[in-house]
Structures are given as structure tokens and as C-alpha cells.
Amino acid sequence: MPLRGLARPPIPSSWLRELAAGYLLGYPSRAECRGGRWGYRFEKRLRRHRAGFFVGFLTRAPKWRGGPFATPCAPPECVVFAFLEPTAGGLRKRLVEGEGGDFRRAYDLLTKYTARWPRWEFREAQGPPLLRRVSLHEFPARQRAKYARNFFKETLALVVRSGLPAELLARPGGR
């Protein structure tokens, strides 16, 4: 279902869901427009948890608990983040907070492969454990859609290269 009528993205982005789906193979997607986010959620159920990725825009600073961003939020921003919900419990301790957890391992690889700005952020406490974002204000006004598309392509390619999407899909769970 498209996000028409729910809210407007900061730039034309009818291409976004199809682009992300090409990288996040095996993940069902759904539109999401809430909490300052506009975009698409690609998720898998892991028993009583949900894990996956959000690809879209921050239209205002989100109210995630667990500390501020590494750099201040300057909406609208392009954002890709990996999530594990609920944000507490044993599975989060193993996959996010644990030394050999899937999210921490992916972060280590992503920071190794991403030598240039924008950097990845790792949030061990709460909120999405792994994210990369850039303000649209960083791009030339007339070329924001082009630069945003490049950001999403590069970021999603790095996420796939980290192995995190495949690791989460391989974990036993529900649908």
C-alpha cells in the first residue's frame, strides 16, 4: 500500500519501496508513516520479536529512548535503520548488546566498509540499534532526489554486504 494521503515525503520518492525491496529480498514490506518517519518497513517475525529495516525519511526528530543521535537531527533526513522490537529482553541482549551479536558484528563490518560520511551509528540501549542518516539540507536543492537515491542505494548495498539481512532471515521465527 502506498503512503499517499498519510503524509508527504520531503522529496518525490515513488521509487523508494521498489529500490529497497531489491536489496532486502525475502522481507515483506509495509508502508509506515508515524513518529516522524515516512517510508517503508521490511520486517521478519522472530517468535515474539520483530526484526528488520526501515528505509525512508525522518520528517521530525524521533522520540527514541536510549540517548541522542551521534549528531543532532536536522529533518528532513534520509534514513536507513535496522531494528529489533521490543527494545528489551533476552533476544536484544544476545543480538545487539552481546559481544558476538548479529547487530554488533554488522556494525563492525559496516564501519570498516564505510570510510566516508555519513557514518553509521550503533545504539546499544534502546531505539534502532543500527542506523545511517543524512539531512537533505546537505544536498543541492535541485538535486536532492538524485542524491537521496544514491544515499539509499549505497546504504542498502552496505547493509546487504554486512550480512545482517541474511542472518536475520535465517533465524527461526514466525512468518
NULUMDO-37144 format. One record per residue: x, y, z of N, C-alpha, C in turn; residue in one letter; residue number from 1. Coordinates in steps of 0.1 Angstrom, whole numbers, always signed. Atoms other than C-alpha are relative to their C-alpha. Example, Ala and Ser with C-alpha at 12.3 -4.5 7.8 and 13.67 -1.06 7.14 Angstrom:
2
     npx     npy     npz    capx    capy    capz     cpx     cpy     cpz   lokol   drendren
      +9     -12      +0    +123     -45     +78      +9     +12      +0       A          1
      -9     -11      +0    +137     -11     +71      -8     +11      +8       S          2
This chain:
175
     npx     npy     npz    capx    capy    capz     cpx     cpy     cpz   lokol   drendren
      +9     -12      +0      +0      +0      +0      +9     +12      +0       M          1
      -8     -12      +0     +15     +34     -10      -4      +9     +12       P          2
      +2     -10     -12     +17     +62     +16      -8     +12      -4       L          3
      +8     -11      +4      -5     +85      -4     -11      +4     +10       R          4
     +11      -4      -9     -28    +106     +18      +4      +0     +14       G          5
      -4      +1     -14     -10     +97     +50      +9     +12      +4       L          6
     -10     -11      -2     +18    +123     +47      +7      +2     -13       A          7
      -8      -2     +12     +41    +137     +21     +14      -2      +3       R          8
     -15      +1      -2     +77    +128     +17      +6     +13      -3       P          9
      -6     -13      +3    +101    +156     +16      +5      +2     -14       P         10
      -4      -1     +14    +111    +148     -20      -8     -10      -7       I         11
      +7     +11      +8     +94    +128     -48      +7     -13      +3       P         12
      -6     +12      -3    +100     +92     -38      -8     -12      -3       S         13
      +8     +12      +4     +77     +68     -56      +8     -12      -3       S         14
     -10     +11      +3    +108     +47     -64      +5      -7     +12       W         15
      -7      +4     -12    +118     +41     -28      -3     -15      +4       L         16
      +3     +14      -4     +99      +9     -20      +6     -10      -9       R         17
      -6     +10     +10    +109      -9     -52     +15      -1      +1       E         18
     -15      +0      -2    +145      +2     -47      +4      -9     +12       L         19
      -4      +7     -13    +147     -11     -11      -4     -15      -1       A         20
      +4     +14      +1    +128     -43     -19     +10      -8      -9       A         21
     -10      +7      +8    +155     -52     -45     +12      -4      +8       G         22
     -11      +3      -9    +181     -52     -17      -4      -9     +12       Y         23
      +5      +7     -12    +160     -66     +12      -9     -12      -5       L         24
      +8     +11      +5    +149     -98      -6      -4      -9     +11       L         25
      +5      +9     -10    +127    -121     +14      -7      +7     +12       G         26
      +6      -7     -11    +114     -94     +37     -13      +6      -5       Y         27
     +12      -7      +4     +77     -84     +34      +1     +14      +4       P         28
      +0     -14      -3     +72     -47     +34     -13      +6      +2       S         29
     +13      -8      -2     +46     -22     +45      +4     +14      +2       R         30
      -2     -14      -1     +42     +15     +44      -1      +4     +15       A         31
      +0      -5     -13     +49     +34     +76      +1     +15      +0       E         32
      +0     -15      -2     +41     +70     +85      -5      +3     +14       C         33
      +3      -3     -14     +43     +77    +122     +12      +3      +7       R         34
     -11      -3      -9     +65     +90    +149     +12      +8      -7       G         35
     -10      -8      +7     +83    +114    +125      +7      -8     -11       G         36
      -6      +8     +10     +90     +86    +100      -9      -1     -12       R         37
      +8      +3     +12     +78     +83     +64      +8      -9      -9       W         38
      -8      +9      +8     +89     +53     +44      -6     -14      +1       G         39
      +4     +14      +1     +88     +15     +44      +7      -8     +10       Y         40
      -5      +9     -10     +93     -12     +69      +1     -14      -6       R         41
      -2     +13      +5    +108     -45     +59      +3      -9     +13       F         42
      -2      +7     -13    +104     -70     +88      -3     -15      -1       E         43
      +2     +14      -2    +105    -106     +99      -3      -2     +14       K         44
      +3      +4     -14     +90    -121    +130      +9     -10      +5       R         45
      -9      +9      -7    +114    -138    +154      -7      -4     +13       L         46
      +8      +4     -11     +90    -156    +177      -8     +12      +5       R         47
      +8     -12      -5     +77    -127    +199      +6     +13      -3       R         48
      -7     -12      +4    +100    -102    +183      -2      +3     -14       H         49
      -1      -4     +13    +102     -83    +151     +13      +6      -3       R         50
     -13      -5      +4    +134     -76    +133      +0      +4     -15       A         51
      +0      -4     +14    +141     -58    +101      +6     +14      -2       G         52
      -6     -12      +5    +148     -25     +84     -11     +10      -4       F         53
      +8     -11      +4    +132      +9     +79      +8      +8     -11       F         54
      -6      -8     +10    +140     +28     +47      -9     +12      -3       V         55
      +8     -11      +3    +127     +63     +43      +6     +13      +5       G         56
      -4     -14      -5    +128     +98     +59      -5      +2     +14       F         57
      +4      -6     -13    +128    +114     +93      -6     +13      -3       L         58
      +6     -13      +3    +104    +143     +89      +0      +9     +13       T         59
      -3      -8     -12    +110    +154    +125      +8      -9      +9       R         60
      -9      +8      -9    +133    +142    +153      -8     -10      +7       A         61
      +7     +10      -7    +121    +109    +166      +2      +0     +15       P         62
      -1      +0     -14    +115    +103    +203      +4     -14      +5       K         63
      -5     +12      -5    +136     +72    +207      +7      +1     +13       W         64
      -7      +0     -13    +148     +64    +242     +14      -6      -3       R         65
     -13      +6      +1    +183     +54    +248     +11      +9      -4       G         66
     -11     -10      +3    +203     +86    +242      -2      +7     -13       G         67
      +2      -7     +12    +206    +111    +215      +8      -6     -12       P         68
      -7      +4     +12    +219    +106    +180     +15      +5      +2       F         69
     -14      -4      +0    +257    +109    +174      +1     +14      -5       A         70
      +1     -14      +5    +249    +142    +155     -14      +4      +2       T         71
     +13      -4      -1    +219    +163    +160      -9      -3     -12       P         72
     +10      +3     +11    +188    +155    +139      -3     +13      -7       C         73
      +3     -12      +8    +182    +180    +111     -10      -3     -11       A         74
      +9      +5     +10    +150    +170     +94      -3     +10     -11       P         75
      +2     +14      +3    +141    +161     +68     +13      -7      -3       P         76
     -12      +8      +2    +166    +133     +67      -3     -13      -7       E         77
      +1     +14      +6    +171    +102     +46      +6      -9     +11       C         78
      -5      +9     -11    +175     +73     +70      -3     -15      -4       V         79
      +1     +15      +1    +181     +35     +69      +4      -5     +14       V         80
      -4      +6     -13    +180     +17    +102      -5     -15      +1       F         81
      +4     +14      -4    +179     -19    +115      -7      +1     +13       A         82
      +7      +0     -13    +155     -26    +143      -2     -14      +6       F         83
      +4     +12      -7    +147     -53    +169     -10      +5     +10       L         84
     +11      -4      -9    +114     -49    +187      -6     -12      +7       E         85
      -2     -12      -9    +106     -49    +215     +14      +2      +4       P         86
     -14      -5      -2    +136     -30    +226      +6      -5     +13       T         87
      -6      +5     -13    +143     -50    +258      -2     -15      -1       A         88
      +2     +14      -1    +147     -86    +266     +13      -8      -3       G         89
     -11      +9      +2    +170    -116    +262      +5      +0     -15       G         90
      -4      +0     +14    +170    -116    +224      +8     +13      -4       L         91
      -7     -12      +3    +181     -80    +223     +14      -1      +7       R         92
     -13      +2      -6    +209     -88    +248      +9      -8      -8       K         93
      -8      +9      +8    +221    -116    +225      +4      +7     -13       R         94
      -2      -5     +14    +217     -99    +191      +6     +14      -1       L         95
      -4     -14      +0    +225     -63    +200     +12      +3     +10       V         96
      -9      -3     -11    +243     -60    +233     +12     -10      +1       E         97
     -10     +10      -2    +263     -92    +232     +12      +2      -9       G         98
     -13      -2      +7    +299     -92    +220      +0      -5     -14       E         99
      +1      +6     +13    +292    -115    +191     -13      +1      -7       G        100
     +13      -1      +5    +257    -104    +184      -1      +5     -15       G        101
      +2      -3     +14    +244    -100    +148      +1     +15      -3       D        102
      +0     -14      +3    +239     -63    +150     +14      +6      +3       F        103
     -14      -5      -3    +273     -56    +166     +10      -4     -10       R        104
      -8      +4     +10    +290     -77    +141      -2      +7     -13       R        105
      +3      -8     +13    +272     -59    +112      +6     +14      +2       A        106
      -5     -13      -2    +282     -26    +127     +15      +0      -2       Y        107
     -14      +1      +2    +318     -36    +129      +4      -1     -15       D        108
      -2      +1     +14    +317     -46     +92      -3     +13      -7       L        109
      +4     -12      +6    +298     -15     +82      +9     +12      +2       L        110
      -9     -11      -2    +322      +9     +98     +13      -3      -7       T        111
     -13      +4      +8    +351     -10     +81      -2      +4     -15       K        112
      +3      -2     +14    +334      -7     +47      -4     +15      -4       Y        113
      +5     -14      +2    +321     +29     +51     +11     +10      +5       T        114
     -11      -9      -3    +352     +51     +50      -4     +15      -1       A        115
      +4     -14      +2    +333     +83     +41     -13      +3      +7       R        116
     +12      -5      -6    +305    +103     +56     -12      -3      -9       W        117
      +4      +0     -14    +277     +98     +67      +4     -14      +7       P        118
      -5     +11      -8    +289     +74     +94     -12      -8      +5       R        119
     +10      +9      -6    +269     +45    +109      +0      +3     +15       W        120
      +1      -2     -15    +256     +49    +145      -5     -14      +5       E        121
      +4     +12      -7    +253     +20    +169      -6      +4     +13       F        122
      +7      -4     -12    +227     +24    +197      -3     -13      +8       R        123
      +0     +12      -7    +232      -4    +222     -13      +0      +9       E        124
     +11      +0     -10    +205      +8    +247     -14      -2      -7       A        125
     +13      +2      +6    +171     +14    +230      -1      +8     -13       Q        126
      +2      -5     +14    +157     +25    +197      +7      -9     -10       G        127
      -7      +9     +10    +171     +11    +165     +15      -1      +3       P        128
     -14      +2      -4    +205      -4    +172     +10      +5     -11       P        129
      -9      -3     +11    +220      +4    +138      -7      +9     -10       L        130
      +6      -9     +10    +213     +34    +116     +11      +9      -7       L        131
      -8     -10      +8    +227     +57     +89     -10     +10      -5       R        132
      +9     -10      +5    +212     +90     +80      +8     +12      -4       R        133
      -6     -13      +5    +219    +123     +63     -12     +10      -3       V        134
     +10     -11      +2    +200    +156     +62      -1      +3     -15       S        135
      +2      -5     +14    +185    +166     +28      +6     +14      -2       L        136
      -6     -13      +1    +199    +200     +36     +15      -1      -4       H        137
     -14      +2      +5    +234    +186     +28      +1      -1     -15       E        138
      +0      +2     +14    +224    +181      -8      -4     +13      -7       F        139
      +4     -11      +8    +220    +208     -35     -15      -1      -2       P        140
     +14      +0      +1    +183    +218     -36      -6      -7     -12       A        141
      +5      +5     +12    +177    +209     -72      +3     -15      -3       R        142
      -5     +13      +3    +194    +176     -70      -3     -10     +13       Q        143
      +3      +7     -12    +180    +163     -37      -5     -14      -2       R        144
      +5     +13      +3    +161    +134     -52     +11      -9      -5       A        145
     -11      +8      +6    +192    +122     -71     +10      -4     +11       K        146
     -10      +3     -10    +215    +124     -41      -7      -9     +11       Y        147
      +7      +9     -10    +189    +108     -18      -1     -15      -6       A        148
      +1     +13      +6    +185     +79     -43     +14      -7      +2       R        149
     -13      +5      -1    +223     +75     -43      +3      -4     +15       N        150
      -2      +4     -14    +224     +75      -4      -7     -13      +3       F        151
      +7     +12      -3    +197     +48      -3      +7     -12      -7       F        152
      -7     +11      +7    +215     +26     -29     +13      -4      +7       K        153
     -13      +3      -7    +249     +29     -12      -3      -6     +13       E        154
      +2      +5     -14    +235     +23     +23      -6     -14      +0       T        155
      +6     +14      +1    +213      -7     +13     +10     -10      -5       L        156
     -10      +9      +5    +242     -22      -6     +10      -4     +12       A        157
      -9      +3     -11    +264     -19     +25      -7      -9     +10       L        158
      +7      +8      -9    +237     -34     +47      +0     -14      -5       V        159
      +0     +13      +6    +234     -64     +24     +14      -6      +1       V        160
     -14      +5      -1    +272     -67     +23      +4      -4     +15       R        161
      -3      +3     -14    +273     -68     +61      -5     -14      +4       S        162
      +5     +13      -3    +253    -100     +61     -12      +0      +9       G        163
     +11      +0     -10    +227     -88     +86     -14      -4      -5       L        164
     +13      +4      +5    +196     -92     +64      -1     -15      -1       P        165
      +0     +14      +2    +206    -128     +56      +0      -7     +14       A        166
      -1      +6     -14    +214    -136     +93     -13      +1      +6       E        167
     +14      -1      -7    +180    -123    +105     -10      -9      -7       L        168
      +9      +9      +7    +162    -142     +77      +2     -15      +4       L        169
      -3     +14      -3    +180    -174     +87      -4      -4     +14       A        170
      +4      +3     -14    +169    -172    +124     -14      -6      +0       R        171
     +14      +6      +0    +139    -193    +133     -10     +10      +6       P        172
     +10      -9      -5    +107    -175    +139     -13      -3      -7       G        173
     +13      +1      +7     +72    -169    +126      +1      +3     -14       G        174
      +1      -4     +14     +62    -155     +93     +11      +8      -5       R        175
